[in-house]
Amino acid sequence: MPLDPSRTVAELKELRELTGDVNGAQRVAWTETWETARDWLRDKVAETGASEEIDEAGNQWFTLRGESDRALLIGGHIDSVPNGGWLDGCLNVMAGVEVLRRIASDGTPPLTVRLVNWADEEGARFGRSLFGSSAAAGSMDDQDELRARTDANGVALPDALREHGVDLDRALDARKQLEGAVAYLELHIEQGPVLESLGLPLGVVLGTFGVERHQITWKGQAAHAGSTPMDKRRDALAGAAKLALEIRPIAAEVGDGAVCTSGSVVCKPGIVTSVVETAEQLLDQRHLDAEQLARMLSLAQEASARFAGEEDIEVSWERIWSIEPILFHDGLIELAEEAITEVCGTSHRLPSGPLHDAAEVARAGVPTVMVFVQSLRGLSHTKLEDTKEEHLELSVRALDRLAAKTLVRYAKEAA
């Protein structure tokens, strides 16, 4: 069966109709709609002859046996955020299905080829992203905390998993799925504006940003808004506001794609007639270089201490979560760049700000690379998410060429 990228686009539209509504995609993991999508995917892959397996973490694997048990992995995720876009995650999977069809039609491949639909990449229901891939990578070290997580309706995470055949206590047994993997390939929409701004359809991803995420608590003194002179106030919000603005020049100073975001400030007592006594601020910082990420954090902490002194308030920091930068495999980056150049004439190297399942696979030591396809207006996690159909078709062709090149390279090593 020859490669048919237009079929991928048609199937993505079919999936959109099946599992979306007027507000966008509704394939939230651990829901009936998500299972509907997985059943639909099962039917699409059946014609390839690949065998299916659901592992202990709920990941859905399709295996096309090759001359060697060593395996090339192609992956993505079919779950979405609520009211999500029609491409985030599912493009990866459906492009992989088309590549699997082509490989199967060519006869027995030199290596085993496995397509994986990772479980709960988004973390939309319980706030834990990369669930299935972190279990397979062996990096899920927060199971005690996961047992206590509940959704908006009070349903506990372990209970929801159980309804879908997953026992949280056994999730890490999924680690065996990466045994024998020689490489992992993932295609994804960029979810940002870089490729569109350059007028390029495709790019190769250097790695995923490291993340430092903190809650910063500013403490001042509540006082009456009408009777307290401006120069006598100990306004906690003033410190948070200054830092929210200062992170812009900090990111610019560090450079090389550095990003800082103050995503929330919760004020107490939170009434119009009182000076703010406590402001709880969330800060997200990301960079591809670990040293520069640490420098960015240090600069923000120094600035917060300075602002606390200026406003006669107190400030404290609490780390919520962090992950180190993940750099993808140099050899696979070169192959991806070759594949992209052959398909559309030119390529571009760029980092990924968002995290992806590919980062967890790379953390497990499997050579990994990602290909990005342009996102119109840089929008994602919204029903407005879109990519030109001709660019989608180019991305399928590029993934197919990358898979072919990877099979040749690693088959030689296996021989």
C-alpha positions, 0 to 999 in steps of 0.5 A, a space after each residue: 500500500 503506497 503512502 497516502 498522506 491525504 488519507 491521514 488528513 481525512 482520518 483526522 477529520 473523521 476523528 474530529 467528527 466522532 469525538 468533538 463538538 462545536 467547542 472542539 475536541 473532547 478526548 480527555 483521557 480516562 473518559 468514554 470519549 477517549 475510549 471511543 477514539 482508542 477503539 476507532 484507532 484499533 480499527 484503523 490499524 487492523 489492516 496492517 496486521 500489527 498486534 495490539 497490546 494495552 500495557 500496565 499504564 494504559 498505553 496502546 501498542 501496535 506491533 509489526 514484527 520485523 526480522 529483528 526483535 529490536 524495535 523502531 518506535 513511532 508515537 503520539 497521543 490521542 487524548 486531548 484537553 477539553 475543547 481542544 484542537 483537531 491536531 494536537 497529539 492525534 496527528 502524531 498517531 494518525 501519521 504513524 498509522 499511515 507510515 505503518 501501513 506503508 511499511 507493512 505493505 513493503 513486506 517484513 521490515 528489518 526491525 520490528 516497528 511499534 506504534 504507541 498511543 500514549 495514555 494521558 499525555 495532557 493530564 487534563 482530568 487529574 493534572 498529571 501530564 505524561 502519565 503513560 510515557 513517564 510510567 514506561 520511562 520509569 520516571 514516575 516517582 510520584 505515585 503516593 501523590 497520584 493516589 491522592 489526586 481527584 478530578 473536579 467531581 471528586 473522583 480519585 485518580 486510582 478509581 478512574 484508572 481502574 475503570 479503564 483496566 489500569 492499576 496504579 500500583 502496577 503502572 511502572 511495569 510498563 517499563 518493559 515496553 522500551 526494552 529493545 527500542 533502538 529509536 523513537 520518532 514523534 511528529 507534532 504540531 509546533 503549537 507556537 509561531 516560529 515556523 509560520 514566522 519563518 515561512 517554513 512548513 516543517 522543522 526538527 526539534 533539538 529538545 524540550 525545555 527544562 522547567 522551573 515552576 514555583 509558588 512565590 508568597 508575598 506577605 504584607 499588611 492588610 489596611 483600609 484602602 481609604 485611610 492608609 497613605 500610599 507611602 505607608 502601605 505594605 502592599 503584597 501585590 506590589 511585589 508580585 506586580 514588580 516581579 511579573 514585569 521584571 521577568 521580561 528583561 530577565 528572559 531577554 538577558 538570558 536569551 536563546 529562547 528563554 521564557 518566563 510566565 507569571 500565570 496567576 496571582 491570588 490576593 488576600 483578603 481579595 476585597 476592593 477596600 483593603 490593601 493586599 496582605 498576601 499575594 500567591 504568585 505562580 512562576 514558570 521558567 523554561 530554557 533548553 540549557 540547564 545552566 541558563 535555566 538556573 541563572 534565570 531562576 537566580 535572577 528572579 529570586 534576587 529581584 524578588 528579594 529587592 522588591 520585598 525590601 522596596 515594599 517593606 514586605 516578606 517573600 518566600 519561594 516554594 518549588 512546585 515542580 521541575 524537570 531538566 532540559 532534554 536534548 534529542 539524539 544528534 544522529 536522529 536530528 541529522 536524519 530528520 533534517 535530511 528527511 525534511 529537506 528532501 520533502 520540502 526543500 529546507 528545514 529549521 532547528 528549534 527547541 520545544 517549549 511544551 513538554 512531550 512524551 518524547 522527552 520521557 522516552 529520551 530520559 529513559 535512554 532511547 535515542 529520540 527525535 521530534 519533527 514539528 509542523 507549522 501551526 497557524 497563528 501559533 494556536 493550540 489547545 483551542 478549537 481554533 488550532 489549525 495547520 494547512 492541509 498541504 503542510 499536514 501532508 508534507 509532515 506525513 511524508 517527512 515522518 515516513 522518510 525519517 522512519 525509512 532512514 532510521 530503519 536502514 541505519 539501525 538495521 545495519 547496526 543490528 546486523 
